[in-house]
């Protein structure tokens, strides 16, 4: 795949780090790319290096060997092109909702009127404008995650990295947020990489699923899905007849790996 089509490209990446047991290889000869406006999920056994991959793309980690490119440029540190949304919302409890969502814009020196207009527009789209002056402690988990996403989007990154952002939520809230976030990110043409241990979530939301091997992590298989794109939303994707077949396919790939790990 040529760089003009790739938002993200990893080429022969190796990551090693020191531990009490010696040198640990987290990633081994990992190569993949993500097209612009594509939604890709990384799945695999715990400890296979999924979060390390996101750290590399975000410029928070440096590969021991190999190259990482974002928008055709070698990654040498954090980039404004990349936004990161974590499992924990990391909202500042002493700031209001509005003050939390404009924090990234404040760091960039945006005009106050511009910050407020952008923030209120996103809060309105998520039905949260009436909570603009509330503190995070007064909000539900789902509302807090919506605010965390708005804060990320306001800095206008081309690429959004999602590190298990729904894992702490109840099932109903997860389904609603999957739909809301997928629809918004798709409508804005963002490139998305999601880490999840929930195979159903990966199938429902993704254009492609990248299955990683046990540590040292490498690409074991890629599976094209695109159910949400065809069905119109992740929730509708779950109702497709082929959904179960995709689950069995992904699980079998991971399950074989788990059996090898246990033997």
Backbone as CSV, one residue per row, in Angstrom:
resi,resn,N_x,N_y,N_z,CA_x,CA_y,CA_z,C_x,C_y,C_z
1,UNK,0.849,-1.193,0.000,0.000,0.000,0.000,0.882,1.238,0.000
2,UNK,0.584,2.184,-0.842,1.395,3.393,-0.940,1.065,4.341,0.201
3,UNK,2.036,5.220,0.509,1.857,6.133,1.627,0.689,7.078,1.407
4,UNK,0.371,7.415,0.138,-0.694,8.374,-0.080,-2.060,7.812,0.296
5,UNK,-2.151,6.509,0.526,-3.398,5.903,0.972,-3.370,5.576,2.475
6,UNK,-2.210,5.639,3.085,-2.047,5.183,4.460,-2.023,6.343,5.445
7,UNK,-2.859,6.230,6.478,-2.779,7.168,7.590,-1.726,6.699,8.583
8,UNK,-1.625,5.366,8.742,-0.691,4.756,9.690,0.031,3.617,8.985
9,UNK,1.323,3.498,9.216,2.090,2.398,8.635,3.184,1.975,9.600
10,UNK,3.201,0.693,9.968,4.261,0.107,10.773,5.044,-0.854,9.890
11,UNK,6.357,-0.721,9.909,7.219,-1.514,9.028,8.267,-2.266,9.851
12,UNK,8.103,-3.583,9.977,9.088,-4.411,10.657,9.426,-3.966,12.057
13,UNK,8.421,-3.602,12.821,8.655,-3.012,14.147,8.987,-4.080,15.189
14,UNK,10.058,-3.823,15.920,10.452,-4.626,17.075,10.520,-3.708,18.283
15,UNK,9.933,-4.151,19.402,10.027,-3.393,20.652,10.520,-4.323,21.744
16,UNK,11.624,-3.938,22.383,12.182,-4.686,23.504,12.309,-3.757,24.706
17,UNK,12.157,-4.320,25.891,12.361,-3.522,27.099,12.961,-4.401,28.193
18,UNK,13.606,-3.744,29.135,14.265,-4.464,30.223,13.276,-4.776,31.332
19,UNK,13.422,-5.952,31.928,12.615,-6.349,33.086,13.520,-7.083,34.057
20,UNK,12.965,-7.452,35.203,13.765,-8.181,36.195,14.226,-9.526,35.659
21,UNK,13.434,-10.084,34.735,13.780,-11.387,34.160,14.747,-11.267,32.989
22,UNK,15.076,-10.019,32.621,15.958,-9.810,31.480,15.270,-8.982,30.415
23,UNK,15.732,-9.083,29.199,15.151,-8.326,28.095,13.914,-9.049,27.569
24,UNK,12.806,-8.312,27.503,11.541,-8.860,27.008,11.256,-8.269,25.631
25,UNK,10.900,-9.117,24.681,10.494,-8.654,23.356,8.974,-8.542,23.336
26,UNK,8.473,-7.311,23.266,7.031,-7.083,23.277,6.424,-7.258,21.888
27,UNK,7.098,-6.724,20.865,6.634,-6.827,19.481,7.766,-7.363,18.621
28,UNK,7.400,-8.199,17.636,8.413,-8.805,16.781,8.003,-8.679,15.324
29,UNK,8.788,-7.954,14.543,8.577,-7.838,13.097,7.111,-7.545,12.758
30,UNK,6.547,-6.578,13.432,5.145,-6.220,13.222,5.015,-5.210,12.086
31,UNK,4.195,-5.545,11.113,3.948,-4.652,9.975,2.460,-4.643,9.657
32,UNK,1.891,-3.457,9.553,0.523,-3.298,9.061,0.313,-1.839,8.714
33,UNK,-0.725,-1.559,7.937,-1.095,-0.169,7.720,-2.591,0.011,7.796
34,UNK,-2.981,1.249,8.037,-4.378,1.634,8.195,-4.660,2.750,7.200
35,UNK,-5.672,2.551,6.360,-6.016,3.555,5.364,-6.721,4.746,6.010
36,UNK,-6.665,5.870,5.338,-7.373,7.055,5.816,-8.870,6.770,5.903
37,UNK,-9.486,7.231,6.977,-10.928,7.092,7.247,-11.340,5.647,7.524
38,UNK,-10.379,4.762,7.743,-10.685,3.370,8.057,-10.817,3.189,9.565
39,UNK,-11.677,2.263,9.968,-11.853,1.902,11.377,-11.289,0.494,11.548
40,UNK,-10.192,0.390,12.300,-9.484,-0.881,12.473,-9.417,-1.217,13.958
41,UNK,-9.654,-2.489,14.284,-9.524,-2.947,15.667,-8.343,-3.900,15.792
42,UNK,-7.627,-3.782,16.916,-6.567,-4.718,17.271,-7.098,-5.626,18.369
43,UNK,-7.049,-6.931,18.138,-7.456,-7.903,19.151,-6.337,-8.927,19.300
44,UNK,-6.349,-9.621,20.426,-5.329,-10.628,20.671,-5.231,-10.927,22.150
45,UNK,-4.438,-11.927,22.522,-4.304,-12.305,23.934,-3.767,-11.142,24.776
46,UNK,-4.104,-11.143,26.056,-3.572,-10.129,26.958,-2.050,-10.179,26.949
47,UNK,-1.428,-9.002,26.921,0.018,-8.936,26.944,0.685,-9.104,25.594
48,UNK,-0.109,-9.070,24.511,0.477,-9.302,23.184,1.050,-8.034,22.562
49,UNK,0.863,-6.866,23.204,1.474,-5.641,22.708,0.526,-4.681,22.015
50,UNK,-0.775,-4.846,22.230,-1.746,-3.961,21.574,-1.566,-2.509,22.016
51,UNK,-1.467,-2.298,23.330,-1.291,-0.930,23.831,0.062,-0.356,23.420
52,UNK,1.064,-1.221,23.313,2.368,-0.767,22.828,2.251,-0.218,21.416
53,UNK,1.428,-0.866,20.588,1.201,-0.374,19.219,0.638,1.045,19.233
54,UNK,-0.355,1.281,20.071,-0.933,2.621,20.137,0.092,3.631,20.627
55,UNK,0.912,3.230,21.581,1.954,4.127,22.072,2.947,4.506,20.988
56,UNK,3.246,3.579,20.105,4.150,3.853,18.988,3.532,4.860,18.024
57,UNK,2.252,4.644,17.683,1.568,5.540,16.745,1.435,6.938,17.347
58,UNK,1.183,6.993,18.664,1.030,8.290,19.340,2.355,8.990,19.572
59,UNK,3.463,8.312,19.304,4.764,8.921,19.532,5.198,8.908,20.981
60,UNK,4.555,8.064,21.787,4.891,7.969,23.202,5.928,6.890,23.463
61,UNK,6.172,6.029,22.476,7.188,4.983,22.541,8.034,5.025,21.282
62,UNK,9.241,4.514,21.390,10.144,4.449,20.239,10.453,2.990,19.941
63,UNK,10.325,2.542,18.704,10.642,1.148,18.391,12.125,0.853,18.557
64,UNK,12.429,-0.354,18.994,13.820,-0.789,19.070,14.393,-0.937,17.663
65,UNK,13.551,-1.403,16.772,13.927,-1.529,15.370,12.676,-1.364,14.520
66,UNK,12.835,-0.896,13.299,11.694,-0.702,12.415,11.239,0.751,12.400
67,UNK,10.185,1.015,11.644,9.713,2.383,11.449,8.204,2.471,11.628
68,UNK,7.769,3.625,12.135,6.348,3.936,12.286,6.097,5.257,11.573
69,UNK,5.077,5.274,10.710,4.747,6.475,9.956,3.303,6.882,10.232
70,UNK,3.079,8.173,10.363,1.736,8.742,10.476,1.594,9.807,9.396
71,UNK,0.598,9.640,8.552,0.385,10.566,7.432,1.654,10.756,6.600
72,UNK,2.373,9.622,6.376,3.552,9.644,5.517,4.816,10.162,6.152
73,UNK,4.756,10.575,7.428,5.931,11.107,8.122,6.359,10.149,9.228
74,UNK,7.660,9.907,9.315,8.179,9.029,10.370,7.865,9.644,11.739
75,UNK,7.377,8.822,12.641,7.006,9.296,13.982,8.263,9.470,14.825
76,UNK,8.464,10.686,15.321,9.599,10.992,16.182,9.163,11.575,17.523
77,UNK,7.872,11.553,17.783,7.335,12.107,19.018,5.849,12.359,18.844
78,UNK,5.178,12.876,19.880,3.740,13.154,19.787,3.417,14.101,18.638
79,UNK,2.254,13.868,18.019,1.834,14.666,16.865,0.423,15.186,17.076
80,UNK,0.153,16.376,16.559,-1.197,16.935,16.629,-2.174,16.173,15.734
81,UNK,-1.641,15.353,14.846,-2.500,14.553,13.966,-3.157,13.393,14.702
82,UNK,-2.674,13.092,15.916,-3.114,11.894,16.639,-3.756,12.275,17.960
83,UNK,-4.984,11.781,18.187,-5.681,11.952,19.458,-5.812,10.609,20.153
84,UNK,-5.745,10.608,21.477,-5.713,9.367,22.258,-6.845,9.402,23.270
85,UNK,-7.729,8.394,23.238,-8.803,8.278,24.228,-8.605,6.979,24.991
86,UNK,-8.465,7.095,26.315,-8.128,5.959,27.156,-9.360,5.351,27.818
87,UNK,-9.131,4.211,28.492,-10.195,3.558,29.253,-10.706,4.470,30.360
88,UNK,-9.795,5.157,31.043,-10.167,6.126,32.070,-10.319,7.496,31.420
89,UNK,-11.381,8.209,31.797,-11.656,9.482,31.129,-10.675,10.595,31.517
90,UNK,-10.041,10.486,32.684,-9.033,11.455,33.135,-9.548,12.893,33.151
91,UNK,-10.849,13.055,33.417,-11.403,14.405,33.552,-10.912,15.020,34.858
92,UNK,-10.702,16.326,34.833,-10.225,17.032,36.019,-11.418,17.388,36.902
93,UNK,-11.482,16.828,38.111,-12.686,16.973,38.943,-12.981,18.400,39.366
94,UNK,-11.962,19.262,39.384,-12.168,20.650,39.834,-12.656,21.567,38.706
95,UNK,-12.703,21.054,37.483,-13.151,21.858,36.351,-14.543,21.414,35.921
96,UNK,-15.313,22.350,35.368,-16.636,22.007,34.854,-16.493,21.205,33.566
97,UNK,-17.617,20.688,33.081,-17.618,19.948,31.813,-17.044,20.814,30.700
98,UNK,-17.523,22.041,30.583,-17.043,22.934,29.532,-15.553,23.204,29.685
99,UNK,-15.109,23.430,30.899,-13.694,23.700,31.137,-12.825,22.482,30.819
100,UNK,-13.379,21.288,31.054,-12.647,20.065,30.721,-12.491,19.885,29.219
101,UNK,-13.569,20.103,28.470,-13.504,19.803,27.037,-12.649,20.812,26.269
102,UNK,-12.493,22.025,26.803,-11.688,23.022,26.081,-10.226,23.019,26.526
103,UNK,-9.867,22.093,27.413,-8.513,22.108,27.976,-7.437,22.014,26.888
104,UNK,-7.619,21.096,25.928,-6.639,20.946,24.859,-6.527,22.192,24.002
105,UNK,-7.652,22.866,23.776,-7.638,24.104,22.990,-6.936,25.221,23.749
106,UNK,-7.080,25.236,25.070,-6.376,26.234,25.880,-4.867,26.085,25.720
107,UNK,-4.401,24.833,25.720,-2.971,24.589,25.578,-2.453,25.067,24.226
108,UNK,-3.340,25.083,23.230,-2.942,25.531,21.895,-3.165,27.026,21.674
109,UNK,-3.654,27.704,22.696,-3.785,29.145,22.623,-4.926,29.634,21.743
110,UNK,-5.985,28.842,21.616,-7.133,29.263,20.812,-7.874,30.408,21.506
111,UNK,-8.560,31.218,20.707,-9.354,32.319,21.259,-10.512,31.762,22.076
112,UNK,-10.857,32.440,23.174,-11.890,31.931,24.081,-13.243,31.779,23.391
113,UNK,-13.614,32.721,22.557,-14.911,32.639,21.877,-14.946,31.444,20.943
114,UNK,-13.844,31.204,20.233,-13.758,30.064,19.322,-13.837,28.758,20.095
115,UNK,-13.139,28.692,21.224,-13.165,27.488,22.057,-14.586,27.184,22.515
116,UNK,-15.257,28.190,22.999,-16.599,27.988,23.556,-17.581,27.554,22.478
117,UNK,-17.515,28.176,21.308,-18.428,27.827,20.222,-18.245,26.377,19.793
118,UNK,-16.983,25.947,19.624,-16.708,24.572,19.218,-17.171,23.580,20.280
119,UNK,-16.858,23.887,21.532,-17.220,22.993,22.627,-18.731,22.859,22.752
120,UNK,-19.438,23.957,22.684,-20.892,23.909,22.819,-21.534,23.168,21.666
121,UNK,-20.945,23.274,20.466,-21.472,22.550,19.311,-21.398,21.043,19.537
122,UNK,-20.260,20.558,20.025,-20.117,19.125,20.284,-20.983,18.688,21.464
123,UNK,-21.022,19.483,22.512,-21.856,19.124,23.660,-23.321,19.027,23.251
124,UNK,-23.752,19.920,22.389,-25.126,19.892,21.902,-25.399,18.617,21.087
125,UNK,-24.433,18.219,20.267,-24.628,17.044,19.415,-24.739,15.762,20.234
126,UNK,-24.130,15.750,21.433,-24.212,14.592,22.311,-25.282,14.753,23.392
127,UNK,-26.078,15.823,23.316,-27.126,16.042,24.304,-26.598,16.393,25.678
128,UNK,-25.424,17.025,25.742,-24.781,17.313,27.023,-24.648,18.800,27.322
129,UNK,-25.219,19.649,26.478,-25.035,21.087,26.655,-25.581,21.568,27.994
130,UNK,-26.662,20.975,28.472,-27.242,21.403,29.743,-26.341,21.086,30.940
131,UNK,-25.318,20.232,30.709,-24.393,19.876,31.791,-23.076,20.641,31.674
132,UNK,-23.028,21.671,30.843,-21.776,22.391,30.576,-21.131,22.932,31.851
133,UNK,-21.937,23.329,32.824,-21.397,23.927,34.047,-21.360,22.966,35.226
134,UNK,-21.654,21.673,34.942,-21.614,20.662,35.998,-20.194,20.142,36.179
135,UNK,-19.921,19.559,37.346,-18.634,18.926,37.604,-18.714,17.449,37.200
136,UNK,-17.600,16.832,36.815,-17.606,15.434,36.367,-18.205,14.458,37.379
137,UNK,-18.092,14.762,38.667,-18.609,13.851,39.696,-20.127,13.698,39.635
138,UNK,-20.807,14.624,38.961,-22.266,14.576,38.858,-22.731,13.800,37.619
139,UNK,-21.809,13.236,36.868,-22.154,12.603,35.597,-22.011,11.086,35.658
140,UNK,-22.743,10.400,34.790,-22.624,8.949,34.682,-21.354,8.583,33.918
141,UNK,-20.990,7.293,33.955,-19.798,6.842,33.248,-19.882,7.092,31.755
142,UNK,-21.063,6.830,31.174,-21.230,7.064,29.746,-21.096,8.529,29.372
143,UNK,-21.633,9.401,30.199,-21.519,10.844,29.943,-20.067,11.293,30.034
144,UNK,-19.343,10.764,30.998,-17.936,11.126,31.166,-17.118,10.696,29.945
145,UNK,-17.422,9.504,29.402,-16.687,9.044,28.225,-17.029,9.890,26.993
146,UNK,-18.280,10.336,26.887,-18.640,11.231,25.787,-17.848,12.535,25.876
147,UNK,-17.713,13.039,27.100,-16.970,14.286,27.303,-15.495,14.084,26.977
148,UNK,-14.957,12.925,27.353,-13.569,12.620,27.028,-13.360,12.594,25.515
149,UNK,-14.322,12.026,24.785,-14.221,11.998,23.325,-14.290,13.416,22.755
150,UNK,-15.209,14.220,23.256,-15.336,15.606,22.772,-14.022,16.354,22.984
151,UNK,-13.425,16.195,24.149,-12.143,16.851,24.429,-11.084,16.428,23.409
152,UNK,-11.095,15.147,23.043,-10.141,14.650,22.052,-10.431,15.228,20.674
153,UNK,-11.706,15.257,20.287,-12.074,15.721,18.951,-11.853,17.213,18.758
154,UNK,-11.968,17.984,19.834,-11.841,19.433,19.705,-10.455,19.869,19.238
155,UNK,-9.440,19.042,19.475,-8.092,19.384,18.997,-7.917,18.997,17.535
156,UNK,-8.954,18.435,16.920,-9.034,18.138,15.492,-7.941,17.201,14.985
157,UNK,-7.737,16.052,15.635,-6.752,15.096,15.126,-7.316,14.330,13.922
158,UNK,-6.445,13.952,13.017,-6.874,13.135,11.870,-7.065,11.682,12.269
159,UNK,-6.337,11.266,13.299,-6.335,9.871,13.747,-6.764,9.818,15.207
160,UNK,-7.688,8.911,15.511,-8.155,8.706,16.882,-7.746,7.314,17.337
161,UNK,-7.032,7.233,18.451,-6.655,5.959,19.053,-7.547,5.716,20.265
162,UNK,-8.224,4.578,20.278,-9.161,4.238,21.352,-8.636,3.015,22.101
163,UNK,-8.247,3.200,23.353,-7.705,2.107,24.154,-8.760,1.617,25.135
164,UNK,-9.570,0.663,24.699,-10.656,0.071,25.494,-11.534,1.124,26.169
165,UNK,-12.063,2.076,25.420,-12.798,3.182,26.042,-14.156,2.797,26.615
166,UNK,-14.678,1.611,26.266,-16.023,1.228,26.732,-15.985,0.146,27.805
167,UNK,-14.806,-0.329,28.187,-14.703,-1.542,29.006,-15.278,-1.384,30.410
168,UNK,-15.314,-0.159,30.942,-15.805,0.040,32.307,-17.304,0.332,32.363
169,UNK,-17.964,0.321,31.213,-19.377,0.700,31.146,-20.283,-0.523,31.145
170,UNK,-21.540,-0.325,31.572,-22.503,-1.411,31.509,-22.850,-1.697,30.049
171,UNK,-23.413,-2.879,29.808,-23.601,-3.356,28.438,-24.485,-2.430,27.606
172,UNK,-25.588,-1.967,28.175,-26.500,-1.098,27.432,-25.810,0.213,27.043
173,UNK,-25.087,0.791,27.992,-24.380,2.040,27.701,-23.310,1.823,26.636
174,UNK,-22.632,0.674,26.691,-21.612,0.354,25.684,-22.223,0.348,24.284
175,UNK,-23.373,-0.304,24.128,-24.007,-0.390,22.813,-24.377,0.998,22.280
176,UNK,-24.917,1.830,23.170,-25.315,3.182,22.767,-24.090,3.998,22.356
177,UNK,-23.037,3.927,23.184,-21.828,4.701,22.889,-21.132,4.211,21.629
178,UNK,-21.111,2.897,21.420,-20.532,2.365,20.178,-21.194,3.010,18.965
179,UNK,-22.509,3.053,18.985,-23.249,3.645,17.867,-22.944,5.134,17.714
180,UNK,-23.008,5.865,18.820,-22.804,7.317,18.781,-21.403,7.664,18.287
181,UNK,-20.416,7.024,18.883,-19.029,7.354,18.548,-18.692,6.915,17.132
182,UNK,-19.122,5.723,16.747,-18.861,5.247,15.383,-19.480,6.202,14.359
183,UNK,-20.733,6.592,14.579,-21.421,7.472,13.626,-20.714,8.812,13.498
184,UNK,-20.302,9.375,14.634,-19.636,10.677,14.604,-18.275,10.590,13.910
185,UNK,-17.482,9.596,14.274,-16.146,9.479,13.695,-16.209,9.181,12.200
186,UNK,-17.173,8.370,11.787,-17.331,8.072,10.367,-17.781,9.312,9.599
187,UNK,-18.727,10.067,10.156,-19.242,11.250,9.461,-18.153,12.305,9.293
188,UNK,-17.178,12.337,10.207,-16.095,13.311,10.138,-14.878,12.780,9.393
189,UNK,-14.945,11.526,8.926,-13.849,10.955,8.150,-12.584,10.688,8.941
190,UNK,-12.714,10.482,10.248,-11.527,10.219,11.075,-11.007,8.797,10.831
191,UNK,-9.716,8.632,10.965,-9.097,7.304,10.970,-9.069,6.830,12.417
192,UNK,-9.496,5.588,12.656,-9.643,5.102,14.026,-8.944,3.754,14.195
193,UNK,-8.213,3.629,15.304,-7.669,2.333,15.719,-8.180,2.057,17.131
194,UNK,-8.875,0.950,17.283,-9.493,0.560,18.552,-8.799,-0.675,19.111
195,UNK,-8.448,-0.622,20.390,-8.026,-1.817,21.118,-9.220,-2.301,21.928
196,UNK,-9.512,-3.587,21.835,-10.612,-4.140,22.620,-10.379,-5.623,22.861
197,UNK,-10.864,-6.116,24.009,-10.892,-7.549,24.271,-12.260,-8.135,23.925
198,UNK,-13.187,-7.281,23.522,-14.546,-7.694,23.194,-14.630,-7.955,21.690
199,UNK,-14.664,-9.223,21.309,-14.698,-9.586,19.891,-15.964,-9.044,19.231
200,UNK,-17.092,-9.117,19.926,-18.346,-8.591,19.367,-18.215,-7.105,19.031
201,UNK,-17.584,-6.362,19.911,-17.387,-4.933,19.699,-16.518,-4.684,18.468
202,UNK,-15.452,-5.440,18.343,-14.565,-5.288,17.186,-15.304,-5.579,15.883
203,UNK,-16.097,-6.631,15.859,-16.842,-6.991,14.648,-17.883,-5.929,14.323
204,UNK,-18.579,-5.436,15.353,-19.664,-4.483,15.141,-19.174,-3.148,14.605
205,UNK,-17.955,-2.741,14.979,-17.510,-1.391,14.667,-16.503,-1.302,13.521
206,UNK,-15.822,-2.388,13.201,-14.614,-2.299,12.382,-14.835,-2.511,10.889
207,UNK,-13.968,-1.863,10.117,-13.814,-2.214,8.708,-12.892,-3.428,8.581
208,UNK,-11.862,-3.452,9.428,-10.939,-4.580,9.470,-10.561,-4.888,10.902
209,UNK,-10.284,-6.163,11.168,-9.784,-6.599,12.466,-8.394,-7.185,12.257
210,UNK,-7.426,-6.700,13.039,-6.072,-7.236,13.013,-5.888,-8.105,14.251
211,UNK,-5.673,-9.400,14.037,-5.504,-10.346,15.142,-4.013,-10.517,15.396
212,UNK,-3.602,-10.213,16.626,-2.194,-10.333,16.993,-1.926,-11.646,17.711
213,UNK,-0.694,-12.120,17.596,-0.276,-13.352,18.251,0.060,-13.080,19.709
214,UNK,0.294,-14.144,20.451,0.802,-13.984,21.813,2.185,-13.335,21.757
215,UNK,2.630,-12.800,22.903,3.926,-12.131,22.960,5.054,-13.085,22.598
216,UNK,6.031,-12.630,21.812,6.133,-11.287,21.223,5.114,-11.098,20.107
217,UNK,4.367,-10.002,20.205,3.244,-9.783,19.315,3.660,-9.495,17.882
218,UNK,2.967,-10.152,16.978,3.112,-9.861,15.565,1.748,-10.048,14.924
219,UNK,1.597,-9.661,13.678,0.302,-9.785,13.020,0.072,-11.231,12.629
220,UNK,-0.975,-11.812,13.187,-1.296,-13.205,12.906,-2.243,-13.328,11.721
221,UNK,-3.214,-12.403,11.668,-4.199,-12.467,10.593,-4.965,-11.162,10.528
222,UNK,-5.428,-10.769,9.343,-6.329,-9.636,9.222,-7.617,-10.105,8.568
223,UNK,-8.734,-9.592,9.095,-10.058,-10.020,8.649,-10.870,-8.789,8.264
224,UNK,-11.292,-8.717,7.031,-12.138,-7.609,6.573,-13.577,-7.880,6.988
225,UNK,-14.210,-6.884,7.617,-15.573,-7.070,8.139,-16.547,-6.122,7.432
226,UNK,-16.484,-4.837,7.768,-17.301,-3.784,7.159,-18.812,-3.976,7.353
227,UNK,-19.220,-4.715,8.407,-20.653,-4.908,8.655,-21.344,-3.599,9.018
228,UNK,-20.700,-2.793,9.866,-21.319,-1.530,10.275,-21.479,-0.599,9.083
229,UNK,-20.494,-0.571,8.216,-20.562,0.290,7.036,-21.740,-0.129,6.141
230,UNK,-21.950,-1.432,6.004,-23.051,-1.946,5.169,-24.396,-1.777,5.867
231,UNK,-24.438,-2.111,7.174,-25.701,-2.080,7.918,-26.103,-0.665,8.328
232,UNK,-25.130,0.233,8.444,-25.426,1.614,8.812,-25.063,1.993,10.223
233,UNK,-24.802,1.010,11.083,-24.410,1.292,12.463,-23.927,0.002,13.118
234,UNK,-23.126,0.115,14.185,-22.689,-1.088,14.899,-23.851,-1.909,15.467
235,UNK,-24.885,-1.229,15.972,-26.018,-1.954,16.536,-26.726,-2.781,15.470
236,UNK,-26.913,-2.203,14.291,-27.533,-2.950,13.200,-26.615,-4.066,12.712
237,UNK,-25.305,-3.831,12.786,-24.349,-4.861,12.366,-24.494,-6.126,13.198
238,UNK,-24.823,-5.959,14.486,-24.983,-7.117,15.367,-26.176,-7.996,14.962
239,UNK,-27.096,-7.444,14.187,-28.269,-8.201,13.757,-28.070,-8.915,12.430
240,UNK,-26.920,-8.723,11.801,-26.664,-9.367,10.514,-26.441,-10.867,10.705
241,UNK,-26.923,-11.653,9.751,-26.809,-13.107,9.850,-25.356,-13.563,9.914
242,UNK,-24.464,-12.850,9.228,-23.067,-13.271,9.171,-22.264,-12.898,10.410
243,UNK,-22.892,-12.190,11.355,-22.162,-11.732,12.537,-21.570,-12.915,13.306
244,UNK,-22.359,-13.970,13.499,-21.895,-15.142,14.250,-20.720,-15.834,13.579
245,UNK,-20.727,-15.855,12.262,-19.631,-16.491,11.532,-18.334,-15.711,11.716
246,UNK,-18.435,-14.374,11.723,-17.249,-13.561,11.973,-16.718,-13.803,13.374
247,UNK,-17.632,-13.906,14.356,-17.198,-14.157,15.729,-16.430,-15.475,15.811
248,UNK,-16.998,-16.516,15.210,-16.343,-17.830,15.257,-14.965,-17.776,14.602
249,UNK,-14.863,-17.030,13.514,-13.594,-16.919,12.786,-12.538,-16.220,13.638
250,UNK,-12.913,-15.091,14.239,-11.958,-14.350,15.067,-11.589,-15.158,16.311
251,UNK,-12.598,-15.727,16.963,-12.333,-16.474,18.189,-11.439,-17.671,17.937
252,UNK,-11.685,-18.377,16.836,-10.851,-19.537,16.513,-9.391,-19.121,16.346
253,UNK,-9.165,-17.975,15.728,-7.801,-17.490,15.528,-7.138,-17.181,16.861
254,UNK,-7.876,-16.537,17.761,-7.323,-16.222,19.081,-7.231,-17.466,19.941
255,UNK,-8.253,-18.338,19.867,-8.331,-19.519,20.710,-7.176,-20.469,20.444
256,UNK,-6.819,-20.628,19.168,-5.679,-21.483,18.837,-4.421,-20.939,19.503
257,UNK,-4.281,-19.626,19.464,-3.131,-18.979,20.075,-3.122,-19.218,21.575
258,UNK,-4.298,-19.137,22.214,-4.381,-19.350,23.650,-4.030,-20.781,24.019
259,UNK,-4.460,-21.751,23.192,-4.125,-23.141,23.432,-2.619,-23.361,23.359
260,UNK,-1.979,-22.739,22.383,-0.529,-22.845,22.263,0.155,-22.249,23.472
261,UNK,-0.424,-21.154,23.989,0.171,-20.471,25.141,0.089,-21.336,26.389
262,UNK,-1.006,-22.099,26.488,-1.213,-22.912,27.683,-0.454,-24.229,27.648
263,UNK,-0.037,-24.659,26.475,0.625,-25.972,26.338,2.092,-25.925,26.741
